[in-house]
């Protein structure tokens, strides 16, 4: 899932929304996922996520996310299936393991929730510039700039580290380390030592970034410093209402 | 004016002094090149000028660096940045944004430049470096050379009094390197900006800089007008700096008693010299 947080430029309706609106929409979809225990609603939310991806012109990334999350979900599904017990016993397995009706139902809920709640945040970050996000956090939500800068810098560094790591891996592979082995244990044995050079370059890069911010007046910045304005337009209000509606319907349908 | 007096600095956990007894005066409007082989302390010296030392990197610090009379010890790098614009060596870590426009805006916002002035500064600094077309590109999609230009544009937009650059052409092709130095000369001549540039390419320095400080093992071993420094070509060679061929040639001629007047530091001068010798 390399590059799943990189910004994808575009001109869609969603790109043009206020970053705050996008954040609210993403968070509200998460909230709706956590409120709901209804399978159909959860599937509907996942479809909504894909629809959002389509509208923003990043459907392929949406599908890539879905695929990646499904793989992780499979493992979680199996574990939940065995650990949650309740209702009728469907299958009895050796070692006193049971698969129960409630186990199946809850395992589905948890997996669908995981997918439904992870996608919107990743999608939101794909169509929002980090700087815009940090500016909005500072100007609209009054978060101190120091923290907003930390958050966005951390996000920005993820792809940089991913590149760095693939560079290190290529360098090792070209020197004959069998990193493409199919044996997972062997692979871990080869990749683990590479974390050391990654850590060293990371610390160096972060230090460089801190220096660079300092010598460009980081400490002089105030809340009023932001040049770009982020007005809340009608479309933003509409999307915010839609977000509220989502949470509201999740509450009604789940009967919480 | 930048006045460095008796500066000695040792990084924490290091055994050797990175800088030793540095004395250097840089007048307003100077164009100074700093040269020396790797590990000579060039970057450390730039850190001492822009306040990264002693505020960010700590260690044993003796002596003083004064910018227009203010000791860098008393002002943090952000305050110093109002006067001194620095372009770092590692361009990738210098970038704080993901889009070129935001990268240039970053400093302007921090400096609280009036909003009606921002656009003009933004577009003119992009134009000066010939990268107006890159304005909306993501930093990640740029080549090394383009990033270097963006980094310089971001500092230029702040209109500093002093421009401090650490190997600004390391990622550039020869033609773009010359363009950058031409731009630096223009900034120096037209706007009176003091230029301090660390550079390995001695050809560029001998052509564009007015003064040269040569560093070796944390010390400044030669310092003065470019032509005066170039007279010491054998000393330069001994500390690992290859002089331009015209310099070596003219120095050899002078050593052998041929009267050519002065050391030639560029091709044009060498041509004049050669013509003079031929026509007697």
Interface residues (C-beta under 8 A of the other chain):
Chain A: X6 X7 X9 X129 X130 X131 X153 X156 X159 X160 X204 X205 X206 X207 X208 X209 X210 X211 X212 X213 X214 X215 X216 X217 X218 X219 X220 X221 X222 X224 X225 X226 X227 X228
Chain B: X50 X51 X52 X55 X56 X76 X77 X78 X79 X80 X81 X82 X84 X85 X86 X88 X90 X92 X93 X94 X95 X96 X97 X98 X99 X102 X105 X106 X107 X108 X109 X110 X111 X112 X115 X118 X136 X138 X140 X154 X155 X158
